[in-house]
Amino acid sequence: AVRRPGMGGIFQVGKSNAKKINKEDVSVSFKDVAGCQEAKKEIMEFVDFLQDSTRFTKLGAKIPKGALLCGPPGTGKTLLAKAVAGEASVPFFSISGSDFIEMFVGVGPSRVRDLFKEARNNAPCIVFIDEIDAVGRKRGRGGFSGGNDERENTLNQLLVEMDGFTPSSGVVVLAGTNRADILDEALTRPGRFDRQITVDKPDLAGRKEIFLVHLQGITLEGTPEDVAGRLAGLTPGFAGADIANICNEAAIVAARRKADAVSLDDFEKATDRIVGGLESNKIMSDEERSIVAHHEAGHAVAGWFLEHADPLL
């Protein structure tokens, strides 16, 4: 028989492309997760479920099958899921919701089946599906959904797999989304994703905690406590990923000026650069200034005379 080159890959299309991290390779723990104490407290329960499930089942309790981590981008949803696997010392499977969707019919459901088969073989373990809204959004009510058929079939298979868990299977499904409002109700009902955990942007104390985590390994002019406290006040509305970016940018700014340590001024320049971009050297001409002045004066005059507009003066 003649074997044609390249034909072997066709049979791999339906295989799950989830990234598996073995329990000995999961290096993240709860001490690495800062700024989301309430979410951390809620998700710690899953560590108990994975480590000692019999303590719950012997009292007749059903172990939750999964939790939905909701929150803006960059707030640490993936990090939190990894920390659960690290604390419980179990394997961690990570996949994006968009990885299930393919141009070929039947590939999505096949990948879902393969992922959960692999998870059961490695139980106890955690399956983390990031951006689950790519596959789990509300299904259309009409019968002519066209291109969405494949996505709906994939979602149906995901629901079937989650229903197929027994409480003692040892597989916990965590999913991340920043659009919980568009998810299908069949996915978010108790019995599938039993918990919804909000991972929000950190407050002042939370930002300080996150800065202290990311300042480790950076040579500072001041003490980490002082620097973190000062920077936490300068960064309202920043997520954990933004804070990590500031720390990295500040080190780059200090290295560029050939300094021996990163100063507070470097951090402030890094914050300005991330918020407003690079400083522009372009100077407006007198004619451009005149045009802008007339334009803004028009806003002020219109605001003063129009009945329902807020006057500026």
Phi, psi and omega in degrees: 000138180267128179261119182279136179295141176087351182285336182297330184292336181299322184283353178265355186299319182277001180281145178291136177254033177293142178273122181259130174245118180294157186300328180284346181261353178281105187263358183269135175228179184296337179290340177275350182258117183234159172084003179219063186299319183294316178296320179297318181297317180294319186280344178299333178303324183293333175295317177298319180299319183284325184279323186215071184290331184296331179300328180271317185291329182290342176266003179090006180281143175263127182286131179304139182278334183191172178219144179258121178264110184252140177165167181297162178298145174082010183269355174104028181293314179295319180299320180296317179296319178296322181296325177298315179297320180294317181291323182274353182055055178232158177296156185231120176255126182237130179210151176266147180302326181289342179291342179281336187273128179223166179285339182273137180293134176089352182289317181302304178302324179295320179292323177297313179301316182294320179299312184286331174296316179294322179296317180296324179291339181250013182296148356287142180202173178240132173252123179246120178252108181276151181049054183294343179296342177296330182243341189254016182288162185305138180280151179291150182275335181280170181270353184248074184270353174058241185294347181277354182304316183295319179294320180293322176297322178295316178298316179301319180293323178297318178296319179297316181295319180291327175290334184282352178290139165266154182303337183263009184293333177081012178254122177249129180256120174248140180226143180249141176204149170249012177226061181296336183290339183259004182285148179294137183296331179295334181279325187267359182287155175301142185106340173243279170260096187288332184239143169243115184249122181272124176249094187265174176294143187287153173275190184302311181295323179294319179296322178297317178301315182295318177300318180298324177293314185279344178280348176296131180091353177259131179282115186251154173282323178255188177279147179305323182298314181293315182296315181297319179296317180294315184289328179300324178287337182272353190235052177295139178083002180276141175268172182302320180294324177295320181293319176299322180293320179299314181299319179292316180297321180297319178296323178293318179299316180295319180294326181293328178266014175058040179275159178272342180211160181271124182264170178296326178298323177297319179294321180292322177295320179296320179296315179299321182293319181290322181285313188247357183081184180293147179294133181269136179264001182288128180253133180287141177282167179299323181294317179296320178297320180296318180297315180296319181297316179296320180298312181291325176297324177299318176302314184295316181295315180297319179295330182285321187267336181284140189294316188259007178268152177283121177292145183272346184251000000 
